[in-house]
Amino acid sequence: MADYAAGFAVSAESAIEAARHGLIDGLARGLEALRDPECAALVGPIVPGAVMPGGSRVPGTSLELEPSQAAFCITLMLCHPADGDAGLTCSGARAADSLGAILAAADYQARKAVMEGRPPPKVRDVLVALLKALEIQGVLAAAGENQQAAGAVPLRFARVATTAIVTAQLGGTQGQIVRAVSYACLDGGTFAHPDARYAIGREDRAWADAIGHAVRHACQVMASGRPSSPAPADRELASLADRLLGAGAAAPECRFGTAHIGRLAGLREPEEIARLMMRFRAAVDRGFPTRQAQRVKALFAAPERLDDLPVNELLAALVTNGAR
């Protein structure tokens, strides 16, 4: 998993296109969610006023937060109940599960890179990271389909996949990714029950909390200053994490590649894509002043231009000057 998260290259343009549609769908859902006072009330810093200038921005707001809280807020917006399907899905995995964390980490990395005079990650890097997170979740789901506590298992897989990808985004080595993923496996602080689906209830909060924890695990490992190669204690953690994920002598071997990603090609019909774009444009028109809305819609009108856009420029275009 660590090797895949850090080094695997996704080149299938059809999958990239599907991920782009997932990004557009997710942003539309997030902007719509902010119109619900119950959701909007939970989007912000843990401590009132505790913002982080230069941190990760939350689309549709003026907030700049530390990456794990930004990931929580964006995921809460993406998972908020909405009409239609659950967004881009792949073998039981949802784009909403990891997109918030991937966007938050990418924006933080991009802003940091600009300040240090390095090239920032592009939107295409976000799309690739999203596809790899979906692949990891799909493989883990296939390998652990017979596990008990079915309501908690998908949440754990989402947290694990997100931790692996975000640690890789932050420049983690194989050893650092293994350590962060091990912590994510042992993290039992959240639980989602399949019957808990109402308003801003347990399920939405649990998913958002799990994804926020994933970014926290990644950031803590990257900030720890420990050697990049696994220590004996790390190998013990990894062994325990394997068992928690259902790995063992009788379990099928997890092979990460493009099997699940490949199923995304052609997932949406042209009519559905047209409806998606109409919904996105409508959400942008409602969420931003006229001139800003026109600029945002222009960015998404040309896929090649969007893919090559630095992530920090995309998030800057989605910032508002309102109270939030």
Secondary structure, DSSP 8 states (H G I E B T S, - for coil): -HHHHHH-----HHHHHHHHHHHHHHHHHHHHHTTSHHHHTT-S-SSTT---TTSEE-TTS--EE-HHHHHHHHHHHHHS--SS--SSEETTEEHHHHHHHHHHHHHHHHHHHHHTT----BHHHHHHHHHHHHHHHHHHHHHTTT-S-TTTHHHHHHHHHHHHHHHHHTT--HHHHHHHHHHHHH-------TT--STT-HHHHHHHHHHHHHHHHHHHHHHS---SS--HHHHHHHHHHHHHTT-STTS-----SSTTGGGGTT-S-HHHHHHHHHHHHHHHHHHS-HHHHHHHHHHTT-HHHHHTSBHHHHHHHT---S--
